[in-house]
Amino acid sequence: MSRHPDERLAQLTELFASLPGIGPKSAARIVTDLLVQRPDVGRALSRALADTLQSVSRCPCCNTLTTEGLCPTCADAERDKSVICVVETPADQLAIESSVAYRGSYFVLMGRVNPMNGVGPKELGVDRLIARAKVAGVREIVIATSYTAEGETTAHMLLTTLKKYVPDVRVTRLARGLPAGIEIEFTDAATISAAILDRQAKG
Ligand SMILES: [Zn+2]
Protein backbone atom coordinates (compact mmCIF):
# COMPACT_ATOMS: atom_id res chain seq x y z
CA MET A 1 0.00 0.00 0.00
CA SER A 2 1.48 3.34 -1.01
CA ARG A 3 1.94 6.24 1.41
CA HIS A 4 -0.61 9.09 1.50
CA PRO A 5 0.87 12.06 -0.46
CA ASP A 6 -0.18 14.52 2.28
CA GLU A 7 2.55 14.33 4.93
CA ARG A 8 0.35 14.94 8.01
CA LEU A 9 -2.29 12.44 6.87
CA ALA A 10 0.45 9.91 6.11
CA GLN A 11 1.90 10.35 9.62
CA LEU A 12 -1.50 10.00 11.28
CA THR A 13 -2.21 6.82 9.31
CA GLU A 14 1.20 5.38 10.24
CA LEU A 15 0.56 6.08 13.93
CA PHE A 16 -2.66 4.08 13.83
CA ALA A 17 -0.96 1.32 11.83
CA SER A 18 1.69 1.04 14.56
CA LEU A 19 -0.97 0.02 17.13
CA PRO A 20 -1.41 -3.66 18.05
CA GLY A 21 -3.84 -5.49 15.74
CA ILE A 22 -4.23 -2.66 13.21
CA GLY A 23 -2.80 -3.04 9.70
CA PRO A 24 -2.26 -0.25 7.12
CA LYS A 25 -5.69 -0.74 5.50
CA SER A 26 -7.57 -0.56 8.80
CA ALA A 27 -5.47 2.48 9.75
CA ALA A 28 -6.50 4.27 6.54
CA ARG A 29 -10.17 3.40 7.21
CA ILE A 30 -9.93 4.68 10.82
CA VAL A 31 -8.38 7.98 9.69
CA THR A 32 -11.15 8.55 7.11
CA ASP A 33 -13.78 7.66 9.70
CA LEU A 34 -12.38 10.08 12.31
CA LEU A 35 -11.78 12.96 9.90
CA VAL A 36 -14.77 12.65 7.56
CA GLN A 37 -17.62 10.47 8.84
CA ARG A 38 -17.34 11.23 12.57
CA PRO A 39 -15.18 14.29 13.29
CA ASP A 40 -16.95 14.65 16.68
CA VAL A 41 -15.54 11.25 17.69
CA GLY A 42 -12.14 12.33 16.32
CA ARG A 43 -12.15 15.43 18.57
CA ALA A 44 -13.40 13.49 21.61
CA LEU A 45 -10.72 10.81 21.06
CA SER A 46 -8.00 13.43 20.79
CA ARG A 47 -9.12 15.15 24.02
CA ALA A 48 -9.61 11.89 25.96
CA LEU A 49 -6.17 10.61 24.96
CA ALA A 50 -4.44 13.88 25.92
CA ASP A 51 -6.31 14.07 29.27
CA THR A 52 -5.67 10.41 30.13
CA LEU A 53 -1.97 10.61 29.22
CA GLN A 54 -1.65 13.49 31.70
CA SER A 55 -3.48 11.83 34.57
CA VAL A 56 -2.59 8.13 34.21
CA SER A 57 -0.26 6.41 36.67
CA ARG A 58 0.28 2.97 38.24
CA CYS A 59 -1.87 1.79 41.14
CA PRO A 60 0.46 1.71 44.18
CA CYS A 61 -1.15 -1.57 45.29
CA CYS A 62 -1.72 -3.72 42.16
CA ASN A 63 0.43 -1.94 39.51
CA THR A 64 -2.39 -1.57 36.97
CA LEU A 65 -3.08 1.64 35.08
CA THR A 66 -5.26 4.09 36.98
CA THR A 67 -6.31 7.73 36.79
CA GLU A 68 -7.52 7.77 40.42
CA GLY A 69 -4.52 6.96 42.66
CA LEU A 70 -5.61 3.66 44.26
CA CYS A 71 -7.50 1.80 41.49
CA PRO A 72 -11.24 1.02 41.96
CA THR A 73 -10.58 -2.73 42.38
CA CYS A 74 -8.03 -2.18 45.19
CA ALA A 75 -10.29 0.44 46.79
CA ASP A 76 -13.24 -2.00 46.84
CA ALA A 77 -13.80 -3.09 50.48
CA GLU A 78 -15.81 -6.12 49.33
CA ARG A 79 -12.74 -7.73 47.73
CA ASP A 80 -10.99 -10.66 49.41
CA LYS A 81 -7.52 -9.16 50.05
CA SER A 82 -6.14 -12.50 51.30
CA VAL A 83 -5.94 -13.84 47.71
CA ILE A 84 -3.86 -12.14 44.98
CA CYS A 85 -4.27 -13.16 41.35
CA VAL A 86 -1.21 -12.31 39.21
CA VAL A 87 -2.03 -11.45 35.59
CA GLU A 88 0.05 -10.17 32.66
CA THR A 89 -2.18 -7.32 31.46
CA PRO A 90 -5.28 -5.27 32.41
CA ALA A 91 -7.07 -7.11 29.54
CA ASP A 92 -6.36 -10.45 31.27
CA GLN A 93 -7.72 -9.00 34.53
CA LEU A 94 -10.94 -7.99 32.73
CA ALA A 95 -11.26 -11.52 31.28
CA ILE A 96 -10.94 -13.04 34.77
CA GLU A 97 -13.42 -10.50 36.17
CA SER A 98 -15.95 -11.53 33.50
CA SER A 99 -15.71 -15.14 34.68
CA VAL A 100 -17.32 -14.14 38.05
CA ALA A 101 -15.58 -17.10 39.77
CA TYR A 102 -12.99 -14.79 41.35
CA ARG A 103 -13.57 -12.06 43.98
CA GLY A 104 -10.03 -11.61 45.30
CA SER A 105 -7.47 -8.91 44.56
CA TYR A 106 -4.92 -8.60 41.72
CA PHE A 107 -1.36 -7.82 40.81
CA VAL A 108 -0.85 -6.75 37.18
CA LEU A 109 2.66 -7.39 35.81
CA MET A 110 2.10 -5.16 32.74
CA GLY A 111 4.15 -7.61 30.68
CA ARG A 112 5.98 -10.92 30.99
CA VAL A 113 9.54 -12.16 31.30
CA ASN A 114 11.43 -11.45 28.08
CA PRO A 115 15.24 -11.54 28.46
CA MET A 116 15.73 -10.44 24.82
CA ASN A 117 13.97 -7.13 25.58
CA GLY A 118 15.49 -6.77 29.04
CA VAL A 119 12.22 -7.54 30.87
CA GLY A 120 12.82 -9.45 34.10
CA PRO A 121 11.43 -9.56 37.67
CA LYS A 122 12.54 -5.98 38.40
CA GLU A 123 10.73 -4.51 35.36
CA LEU A 124 7.57 -6.45 36.26
CA GLY A 125 7.51 -5.08 39.83
CA VAL A 126 7.89 -8.50 41.47
CA ASP A 127 9.55 -6.88 44.53
CA ARG A 128 6.28 -4.99 45.12
CA LEU A 129 4.26 -8.20 44.79
CA ILE A 130 6.51 -9.83 47.42
CA ALA A 131 6.16 -6.81 49.74
CA ARG A 132 2.39 -7.15 49.46
CA ALA A 133 2.49 -10.94 49.99
CA LYS A 134 4.45 -10.43 53.22
CA VAL A 135 1.56 -8.48 54.73
CA ALA A 136 -0.23 -10.54 57.35
CA GLY A 137 -3.41 -12.09 56.03
CA VAL A 138 -2.30 -12.93 52.48
CA ARG A 139 -2.80 -16.70 52.23
CA GLU A 140 -2.79 -17.47 48.49
CA ILE A 141 -1.29 -16.18 45.24
CA VAL A 142 -2.89 -17.43 42.02
CA ILE A 143 -0.55 -17.30 39.03
CA ALA A 144 -2.73 -16.54 35.99
CA THR A 145 -0.10 -15.91 33.33
CA SER A 146 -0.92 -17.37 29.91
CA TYR A 147 0.04 -20.86 28.73
CA THR A 148 2.43 -19.48 26.10
CA ALA A 149 6.22 -19.99 26.28
CA GLU A 150 6.80 -16.53 27.81
CA GLY A 151 3.79 -16.93 30.14
CA GLU A 152 5.19 -20.27 31.40
CA THR A 153 8.65 -18.72 31.92
CA THR A 154 7.01 -15.91 33.88
CA ALA A 155 5.02 -18.41 35.98
CA HIS A 156 8.20 -20.37 36.76
CA MET A 157 10.06 -17.18 37.79
CA LEU A 158 7.14 -16.16 40.05
CA LEU A 159 6.91 -19.60 41.62
CA THR A 160 10.62 -19.83 42.53
CA THR A 161 10.75 -16.21 43.75
CA LEU A 162 7.61 -16.49 45.88
CA LYS A 163 8.73 -19.84 47.39
CA LYS A 164 11.99 -18.19 48.37
CA TYR A 165 10.68 -14.94 49.88
CA VAL A 166 7.19 -15.86 51.14
CA PRO A 167 7.36 -19.64 51.77
CA ASP A 168 4.23 -19.62 53.96
CA VAL A 169 1.94 -18.31 51.22
CA ARG A 170 0.17 -20.94 49.11
CA VAL A 171 0.98 -20.51 45.39
CA THR A 172 -1.45 -21.91 42.81
CA ARG A 173 -1.63 -21.88 39.02
CA LEU A 174 -4.81 -21.72 36.91
CA ALA A 175 -5.82 -25.26 35.94
CA ARG A 176 -4.59 -26.76 32.70
CA GLY A 177 -8.10 -26.56 31.21
CA LEU A 178 -6.92 -23.39 29.48
CA PRO A 179 -5.84 -24.04 25.88
CA ALA A 180 -2.06 -24.13 25.35
CA GLY A 181 -0.60 -21.12 23.57
CA ILE A 182 -3.66 -18.95 24.19
CA GLU A 183 -3.74 -15.57 25.92
CA ILE A 184 -6.02 -15.30 28.96
CA GLU A 185 -7.74 -12.27 27.42
CA PHE A 186 -9.04 -14.36 24.48
CA THR A 187 -10.37 -17.20 26.63
CA ASP A 188 -14.12 -17.45 27.28
CA ALA A 189 -15.56 -16.78 30.75
CA ALA A 190 -16.78 -20.37 31.37
CA THR A 191 -13.32 -21.84 30.68
CA ILE A 192 -11.66 -19.27 32.96
CA SER A 193 -14.19 -19.97 35.73
CA ALA A 194 -13.41 -23.70 35.55
CA ALA A 195 -9.67 -23.00 35.56
CA ILE A 196 -9.99 -20.79 38.67
CA LEU A 197 -12.09 -23.34 40.55
CA ASP A 198 -9.65 -26.16 39.59
CA ARG A 199 -6.49 -24.17 40.33
CA GLN A 200 -3.67 -26.29 41.67
CA ALA A 201 -1.00 -25.84 44.30
CA LYS A 202 2.53 -25.48 42.93
CA GLY A 203 5.94 -26.11 44.40
ZN1 LIG B 1 -4.99 -1.49 42.22
py3Dmol code that shows the C-alpha trace and the ligand (Angstrom):
import py3Dmol

protein = """\
ATOM      1  CA  MET A   1       0.000   0.000   0.000  1.00  0.00           C
ATOM      2  CA  SER A   2       1.482   3.341  -1.007  1.00  0.00           C
ATOM      3  CA  ARG A   3       1.937   6.236   1.405  1.00  0.00           C
ATOM      4  CA  HIS A   4      -0.610   9.092   1.496  1.00  0.00           C
ATOM      5  CA  PRO A   5       0.868  12.058  -0.462  1.00  0.00           C
ATOM      6  CA  ASP A   6      -0.178  14.516   2.275  1.00  0.00           C
ATOM      7  CA  GLU A   7       2.551  14.329   4.931  1.00  0.00           C
ATOM      8  CA  ARG A   8       0.353  14.937   8.013  1.00  0.00           C
ATOM      9  CA  LEU A   9      -2.287  12.443   6.868  1.00  0.00           C
ATOM     10  CA  ALA A  10       0.450   9.907   6.112  1.00  0.00           C
ATOM     11  CA  GLN A  11       1.897  10.351   9.623  1.00  0.00           C
ATOM     12  CA  LEU A  12      -1.501   9.999  11.281  1.00  0.00           C
ATOM     13  CA  THR A  13      -2.214   6.816   9.314  1.00  0.00           C
ATOM     14  CA  GLU A  14       1.198   5.382  10.238  1.00  0.00           C
ATOM     15  CA  LEU A  15       0.561   6.083  13.933  1.00  0.00           C
ATOM     16  CA  PHE A  16      -2.664   4.079  13.832  1.00  0.00           C
ATOM     17  CA  ALA A  17      -0.965   1.319  11.827  1.00  0.00           C
ATOM     18  CA  SER A  18       1.693   1.035  14.561  1.00  0.00           C
ATOM     19  CA  LEU A  19      -0.972   0.018  17.132  1.00  0.00           C
ATOM     20  CA  PRO A  20      -1.412  -3.660  18.049  1.00  0.00           C
ATOM     21  CA  GLY A  21      -3.839  -5.493  15.744  1.00  0.00           C
ATOM     22  CA  ILE A  22      -4.228  -2.656  13.207  1.00  0.00           C
ATOM     23  CA  GLY A  23      -2.799  -3.040   9.702  1.00  0.00           C
ATOM     24  CA  PRO A  24      -2.259  -0.250   7.121  1.00  0.00           C
ATOM     25  CA  LYS A  25      -5.686  -0.743   5.501  1.00  0.00           C
ATOM     26  CA  SER A  26      -7.572  -0.560   8.798  1.00  0.00           C
ATOM     27  CA  ALA A  27      -5.474   2.479   9.749  1.00  0.00           C
ATOM     28  CA  ALA A  28      -6.502   4.274   6.541  1.00  0.00           C
ATOM     29  CA  ARG A  29     -10.170   3.404   7.211  1.00  0.00           C
ATOM     30  CA  ILE A  30      -9.934   4.680  10.820  1.00  0.00           C
ATOM     31  CA  VAL A  31      -8.380   7.982   9.689  1.00  0.00           C
ATOM     32  CA  THR A  32     -11.151   8.552   7.113  1.00  0.00           C
ATOM     33  CA  ASP A  33     -13.783   7.658   9.703  1.00  0.00           C
ATOM     34  CA  LEU A  34     -12.384  10.078  12.311  1.00  0.00           C
ATOM     35  CA  LEU A  35     -11.776  12.956   9.896  1.00  0.00           C
ATOM     36  CA  VAL A  36     -14.775  12.653   7.557  1.00  0.00           C
ATOM     37  CA  GLN A  37     -17.620  10.466   8.838  1.00  0.00           C
ATOM     38  CA  ARG A  38     -17.342  11.228  12.566  1.00  0.00           C
ATOM     39  CA  PRO A  39     -15.179  14.291  13.288  1.00  0.00           C
ATOM     40  CA  ASP A  40     -16.947  14.648  16.685  1.00  0.00           C
ATOM     41  CA  VAL A  41     -15.538  11.249  17.690  1.00  0.00           C
ATOM     42  CA  GLY A  42     -12.141  12.329  16.322  1.00  0.00           C
ATOM     43  CA  ARG A  43     -12.154  15.434  18.568  1.00  0.00           C
ATOM     44  CA  ALA A  44     -13.397  13.487  21.614  1.00  0.00           C
ATOM     45  CA  LEU A  45     -10.720  10.811  21.062  1.00  0.00           C
ATOM     46  CA  SER A  46      -8.003  13.426  20.786  1.00  0.00           C
ATOM     47  CA  ARG A  47      -9.122  15.151  24.022  1.00  0.00           C
ATOM     48  CA  ALA A  48      -9.612  11.892  25.961  1.00  0.00           C
ATOM     49  CA  LEU A  49      -6.174  10.613  24.956  1.00  0.00           C
ATOM     50  CA  ALA A  50      -4.441  13.878  25.920  1.00  0.00           C
ATOM     51  CA  ASP A  51      -6.306  14.065  29.275  1.00  0.00           C
ATOM     52  CA  THR A  52      -5.668  10.409  30.130  1.00  0.00           C
ATOM     53  CA  LEU A  53      -1.972  10.611  29.221  1.00  0.00           C
ATOM     54  CA  GLN A  54      -1.647  13.488  31.697  1.00  0.00           C
ATOM     55  CA  SER A  55      -3.477  11.831  34.574  1.00  0.00           C
ATOM     56  CA  VAL A  56      -2.586   8.132  34.212  1.00  0.00           C
ATOM     57  CA  SER A  57      -0.258   6.408  36.668  1.00  0.00           C
ATOM     58  CA  ARG A  58       0.282   2.970  38.237  1.00  0.00           C
ATOM     59  CA  CYS A  59      -1.866   1.789  41.141  1.00  0.00           C
ATOM     60  CA  PRO A  60       0.458   1.714  44.181  1.00  0.00           C
ATOM     61  CA  CYS A  61      -1.155  -1.565  45.285  1.00  0.00           C
ATOM     62  CA  CYS A  62      -1.717  -3.715  42.156  1.00  0.00           C
ATOM     63  CA  ASN A  63       0.427  -1.938  39.514  1.00  0.00           C
ATOM     64  CA  THR A  64      -2.389  -1.571  36.967  1.00  0.00           C
ATOM     65  CA  LEU A  65      -3.077   1.641  35.081  1.00  0.00           C
ATOM     66  CA  THR A  66      -5.259   4.087  36.975  1.00  0.00           C
ATOM     67  CA  THR A  67      -6.313   7.731  36.793  1.00  0.00           C
ATOM     68  CA  GLU A  68      -7.516   7.772  40.423  1.00  0.00           C
ATOM     69  CA  GLY A  69      -4.515   6.956  42.658  1.00  0.00           C
ATOM     70  CA  LEU A  70      -5.606   3.664  44.256  1.00  0.00           C
ATOM     71  CA  CYS A  71      -7.499   1.804  41.494  1.00  0.00           C
ATOM     72  CA  PRO A  72     -11.239   1.021  41.957  1.00  0.00           C
ATOM     73  CA  THR A  73     -10.577  -2.729  42.383  1.00  0.00           C
ATOM     74  CA  CYS A  74      -8.035  -2.183  45.190  1.00  0.00           C
ATOM     75  CA  ALA A  75     -10.289   0.441  46.790  1.00  0.00           C
ATOM     76  CA  ASP A  76     -13.245  -1.998  46.838  1.00  0.00           C
ATOM     77  CA  ALA A  77     -13.799  -3.088  50.481  1.00  0.00           C
ATOM     78  CA  GLU A  78     -15.813  -6.119  49.331  1.00  0.00           C
ATOM     79  CA  ARG A  79     -12.739  -7.727  47.734  1.00  0.00           C
ATOM     80  CA  ASP A  80     -10.987 -10.660  49.413  1.00  0.00           C
ATOM     81  CA  LYS A  81      -7.520  -9.162  50.050  1.00  0.00           C
ATOM     82  CA  SER A  82      -6.137 -12.502  51.297  1.00  0.00           C
ATOM     83  CA  VAL A  83      -5.936 -13.837  47.711  1.00  0.00           C
ATOM     84  CA  ILE A  84      -3.861 -12.137  44.982  1.00  0.00           C
ATOM     85  CA  CYS A  85      -4.274 -13.158  41.347  1.00  0.00           C
ATOM     86  CA  VAL A  86      -1.209 -12.312  39.213  1.00  0.00           C
ATOM     87  CA  VAL A  87      -2.029 -11.453  35.586  1.00  0.00           C
ATOM     88  CA  GLU A  88       0.049 -10.169  32.663  1.00  0.00           C
ATOM     89  CA  THR A  89      -2.180  -7.321  31.464  1.00  0.00           C
ATOM     90  CA  PRO A  90      -5.276  -5.268  32.406  1.00  0.00           C
ATOM     91  CA  ALA A  91      -7.070  -7.110  29.536  1.00  0.00           C
ATOM     92  CA  ASP A  92      -6.359 -10.448  31.273  1.00  0.00           C
ATOM     93  CA  GLN A  93      -7.716  -8.997  34.526  1.00  0.00           C
ATOM     94  CA  LEU A  94     -10.940  -7.989  32.734  1.00  0.00           C
ATOM     95  CA  ALA A  95     -11.264 -11.515  31.284  1.00  0.00           C
ATOM     96  CA  ILE A  96     -10.942 -13.044  34.774  1.00  0.00           C
ATOM     97  CA  GLU A  97     -13.418 -10.500  36.165  1.00  0.00           C
ATOM     98  CA  SER A  98     -15.949 -11.530  33.501  1.00  0.00           C
ATOM     99  CA  SER A  99     -15.713 -15.141  34.679  1.00  0.00           C
ATOM    100  CA  VAL A 100     -17.316 -14.141  38.045  1.00  0.00           C
ATOM    101  CA  ALA A 101     -15.578 -17.100  39.771  1.00  0.00           C
ATOM    102  CA  TYR A 102     -12.994 -14.794  41.348  1.00  0.00           C
ATOM    103  CA  ARG A 103     -13.572 -12.063  43.975  1.00  0.00           C
ATOM    104  CA  GLY A 104     -10.031 -11.613  45.304  1.00  0.00           C
ATOM    105  CA  SER A 105      -7.472  -8.906  44.556  1.00  0.00           C
ATOM    106  CA  TYR A 106      -4.921  -8.604  41.723  1.00  0.00           C
ATOM    107  CA  PHE A 107      -1.361  -7.819  40.810  1.00  0.00           C
ATOM    108  CA  VAL A 108      -0.853  -6.752  37.184  1.00  0.00           C
ATOM    109  CA  LEU A 109       2.662  -7.390  35.810  1.00  0.00           C
ATOM    110  CA  MET A 110       2.105  -5.159  32.743  1.00  0.00           C
ATOM    111  CA  GLY A 111       4.154  -7.614  30.680  1.00  0.00           C
ATOM    112  CA  ARG A 112       5.983 -10.924  30.988  1.00  0.00           C
ATOM    113  CA  VAL A 113       9.541 -12.162  31.302  1.00  0.00           C
ATOM    114  CA  ASN A 114      11.429 -11.452  28.083  1.00  0.00           C
ATOM    115  CA  PRO A 115      15.244 -11.536  28.463  1.00  0.00           C
ATOM    116  CA  MET A 116      15.733 -10.439  24.825  1.00  0.00           C
ATOM    117  CA  ASN A 117      13.973  -7.130  25.583  1.00  0.00           C
ATOM    118  CA  GLY A 118      15.490  -6.773  29.036  1.00  0.00           C
ATOM    119  CA  VAL A 119      12.221  -7.541  30.869  1.00  0.00           C
ATOM    120  CA  GLY A 120      12.815  -9.449  34.103  1.00  0.00           C
ATOM    121  CA  PRO A 121      11.425  -9.564  37.668  1.00  0.00           C
ATOM    122  CA  LYS A 122      12.538  -5.978  38.398  1.00  0.00           C
ATOM    123  CA  GLU A 123      10.733  -4.505  35.360  1.00  0.00           C
ATOM    124  CA  LEU A 124       7.574  -6.455  36.260  1.00  0.00           C
ATOM    125  CA  GLY A 125       7.507  -5.081  39.825  1.00  0.00           C
ATOM    126  CA  VAL A 126       7.888  -8.502  41.472  1.00  0.00           C
ATOM    127  CA  ASP A 127       9.550  -6.879  44.528  1.00  0.00           C
ATOM    128  CA  ARG A 128       6.278  -4.987  45.115  1.00  0.00           C
ATOM    129  CA  LEU A 129       4.261  -8.198  44.789  1.00  0.00           C
ATOM    130  CA  ILE A 130       6.509  -9.827  47.420  1.00  0.00           C
ATOM    131  CA  ALA A 131       6.156  -6.814  49.740  1.00  0.00           C
ATOM    132  CA  ARG A 132       2.385  -7.151  49.463  1.00  0.00           C
ATOM    133  CA  ALA A 133       2.486 -10.937  49.985  1.00  0.00           C
ATOM    134  CA  LYS A 134       4.455 -10.428  53.225  1.00  0.00           C
ATOM    135  CA  VAL A 135       1.565  -8.484  54.734  1.00  0.00           C
ATOM    136  CA  ALA A 136      -0.226 -10.541  57.352  1.00  0.00           C
ATOM    137  CA  GLY A 137      -3.414 -12.088  56.032  1.00  0.00           C
ATOM    138  CA  VAL A 138      -2.302 -12.933  52.477  1.00  0.00           C
ATOM    139  CA  ARG A 139      -2.802 -16.696  52.231  1.00  0.00           C
ATOM    140  CA  GLU A 140      -2.789 -17.472  48.489  1.00  0.00           C
ATOM    141  CA  ILE A 141      -1.289 -16.180  45.242  1.00  0.00           C
ATOM    142  CA  VAL A 142      -2.888 -17.433  42.025  1.00  0.00           C
ATOM    143  CA  ILE A 143      -0.546 -17.298  39.027  1.00  0.00           C
ATOM    144  CA  ALA A 144      -2.725 -16.542  35.992  1.00  0.00           C
ATOM    145  CA  THR A 145      -0.103 -15.905  33.325  1.00  0.00           C
ATOM    146  CA  SER A 146      -0.923 -17.367  29.909  1.00  0.00           C
ATOM    147  CA  TYR A 147       0.038 -20.864  28.735  1.00  0.00           C
ATOM    148  CA  THR A 148       2.425 -19.480  26.096  1.00  0.00           C
ATOM    149  CA  ALA A 149       6.221 -19.988  26.282  1.00  0.00           C
ATOM    150  CA  GLU A 150       6.796 -16.529  27.812  1.00  0.00           C
ATOM    151  CA  GLY A 151       3.792 -16.928  30.137  1.00  0.00           C
ATOM    152  CA  GLU A 152       5.191 -20.265  31.398  1.00  0.00           C
ATOM    153  CA  THR A 153       8.646 -18.724  31.917  1.00  0.00           C
ATOM    154  CA  THR A 154       7.009 -15.909  33.882  1.00  0.00           C
ATOM    155  CA  ALA A 155       5.017 -18.411  35.981  1.00  0.00           C
ATOM    156  CA  HIS A 156       8.201 -20.366  36.764  1.00  0.00           C
ATOM    157  CA  MET A 157      10.058 -17.178  37.789  1.00  0.00           C
ATOM    158  CA  LEU A 158       7.139 -16.162  40.045  1.00  0.00           C
ATOM    159  CA  LEU A 159       6.909 -19.599  41.622  1.00  0.00           C
ATOM    160  CA  THR A 160      10.616 -19.830  42.526  1.00  0.00           C
ATOM    161  CA  THR A 161      10.755 -16.205  43.750  1.00  0.00           C
ATOM    162  CA  LEU A 162       7.608 -16.493  45.878  1.00  0.00           C
ATOM    163  CA  LYS A 163       8.727 -19.837  47.391  1.00  0.00           C
ATOM    164  CA  LYS A 164      11.991 -18.186  48.370  1.00  0.00           C
ATOM    165  CA  TYR A 165      10.680 -14.943  49.883  1.00  0.00           C
ATOM    166  CA  VAL A 166       7.194 -15.861  51.140  1.00  0.00           C
ATOM    167  CA  PRO A 167       7.361 -19.644  51.769  1.00  0.00           C
ATOM    168  CA  ASP A 168       4.233 -19.625  53.960  1.00  0.00           C
ATOM    169  CA  VAL A 169       1.939 -18.306  51.220  1.00  0.00           C
ATOM    170  CA  ARG A 170       0.171 -20.936  49.110  1.00  0.00           C
ATOM    171  CA  VAL A 171       0.978 -20.510  45.394  1.00  0.00           C
ATOM    172  CA  THR A 172      -1.451 -21.905  42.808  1.00  0.00           C
ATOM    173  CA  ARG A 173      -1.627 -21.879  39.023  1.00  0.00           C
ATOM    174  CA  LEU A 174      -4.805 -21.719  36.914  1.00  0.00           C
ATOM    175  CA  ALA A 175      -5.819 -25.255  35.939  1.00  0.00           C
ATOM    176  CA  ARG A 176      -4.588 -26.761  32.698  1.00  0.00           C
ATOM    177  CA  GLY A 177      -8.096 -26.561  31.206  1.00  0.00           C
ATOM    178  CA  LEU A 178      -6.922 -23.393  29.478  1.00  0.00           C
ATOM    179  CA  PRO A 179      -5.843 -24.040  25.876  1.00  0.00           C
ATOM    180  CA  ALA A 180      -2.064 -24.132  25.349  1.00  0.00           C
ATOM    181  CA  GLY A 181      -0.602 -21.122  23.567  1.00  0.00           C
ATOM    182  CA  ILE A 182      -3.658 -18.955  24.187  1.00  0.00           C
ATOM    183  CA  GLU A 183      -3.742 -15.569  25.916  1.00  0.00           C
ATOM    184  CA  ILE A 184      -6.023 -15.301  28.958  1.00  0.00           C
ATOM    185  CA  GLU A 185      -7.745 -12.270  27.420  1.00  0.00           C
ATOM    186  CA  PHE A 186      -9.040 -14.364  24.476  1.00  0.00           C
ATOM    187  CA  THR A 187     -10.372 -17.196  26.631  1.00  0.00           C
ATOM    188  CA  ASP A 188     -14.116 -17.450  27.276  1.00  0.00           C
ATOM    189  CA  ALA A 189     -15.565 -16.783  30.746  1.00  0.00           C
ATOM    190  CA  ALA A 190     -16.777 -20.365  31.367  1.00  0.00           C
ATOM    191  CA  THR A 191     -13.322 -21.838  30.678  1.00  0.00           C
ATOM    192  CA  ILE A 192     -11.660 -19.273  32.958  1.00  0.00           C
ATOM    193  CA  SER A 193     -14.194 -19.967  35.733  1.00  0.00           C
ATOM    194  CA  ALA A 194     -13.411 -23.703  35.547  1.00  0.00           C
ATOM    195  CA  ALA A 195      -9.668 -23.002  35.557  1.00  0.00           C
ATOM    196  CA  ILE A 196      -9.990 -20.795  38.666  1.00  0.00           C
ATOM    197  CA  LEU A 197     -12.086 -23.344  40.552  1.00  0.00           C
ATOM    198  CA  ASP A 198      -9.655 -26.162  39.593  1.00  0.00           C
ATOM    199  CA  ARG A 199      -6.491 -24.171  40.330  1.00  0.00           C
ATOM    200  CA  GLN A 200      -3.672 -26.289  41.666  1.00  0.00           C
ATOM    201  CA  ALA A 201      -0.998 -25.841  44.297  1.00  0.00           C
ATOM    202  CA  LYS A 202       2.528 -25.476  42.930  1.00  0.00           C
ATOM    203  CA  GLY A 203       5.937 -26.114  44.398  1.00  0.00           C
TER     204      GLY A 203
END
"""
ligand_1 = """\
1
ZN
Zn -4.989 -1.492 42.219
"""
view = py3Dmol.view(width=600, height=400)
view.addModel(protein, "pdb")
view.setStyle({"model": 0}, {"cartoon": {"style": "trace"}})
view.addModel(ligand_1, "xyz")
view.setStyle({"model": 1}, {"stick": {}})
view.zoomTo()
view.show()
